[in-house]
Amino acid sequence: MSPPPSPVPAHDAPIALDPLECCEANHWWTVARIVSNVLHDVRNSLQVISGNAEMLLLRADLDEPARRRLNDITTQTTTCVEHMDHLHGYVRDQPDAPGRVKLSDVAATALAFRSVSLGRGGVATSLTPSSAPLVVSCPPRALLQLLLNFVLEAERLVYGREGASLTVSTEQQGQRANVVIDGHAHGGPSAHADASAVAKNVSTTAIAELARSCGAELGRDGGPDAIRVVVSLPAIP
């Protein structure tokens, strides 16, 4: 069981951004608006590819190697479409209203969004959901963004190091539902470029606001070789 997390500190005053920081923040704001349309077009193209592969699979004269390759195409395109649907739901410009959220699904999406980068950095990943489904009430996109901030922080610490691992788990603790993010590594420094001062500045403020909007409490511990973050929310039936 994780130790009870400490309350999220209040963040009353908005951060002050200089012109360069405003440009960087605006850059990512525009990327979010553009990528939604790009995802839609790519999704349509993938569905055409998958549909053609499925039609070819109906042919009786296919040899086994060709059939295996076509099955690989349909499997991979289906996986890509699922990931793109998750990403599109995250970046699209619409109100993020509170609702019933299955905690393990959001935790799995946060880890899946970084799976390729983590694999390139030699980071072993695992997802450990609780034995019973945990449901919370919060804005789902805000919760995903909150978890992504911590997954990215753990990734920066362990990327490219010996014995690098990152585990995302969900657990029940009394009347609360927790997401626990654990990162461990040893050896030399991370091969991942450290976040810029601008990104750290924005991230710190965003985490406090996202936690507030989700009704979450945060616990954090770590050092040069490990990080452990607990995101705790009230569980609902």
Secondary structure, DSSP 8 states (H G I E B T S, - for coil): ------------S-----HHHHHHHHHHHHHHHHHHHHHHHHHHHHHHHHHHHHHHHT-TT--HHHHHHHHHHHHHHHHHHHHHHHHHHHHS-S----EEEEHHHHHHHHHHHTHHHHHHTT-EEEEE--SS--EEEE-HHHHHHHHHHHHHHHHHHHTTSEEEEEEEEEEEETTEEEEEEEEEEESS--SS----HHHHHHHHHHHHHHHHHHT-EEEEEE-SSEEEEEEEEEEE-
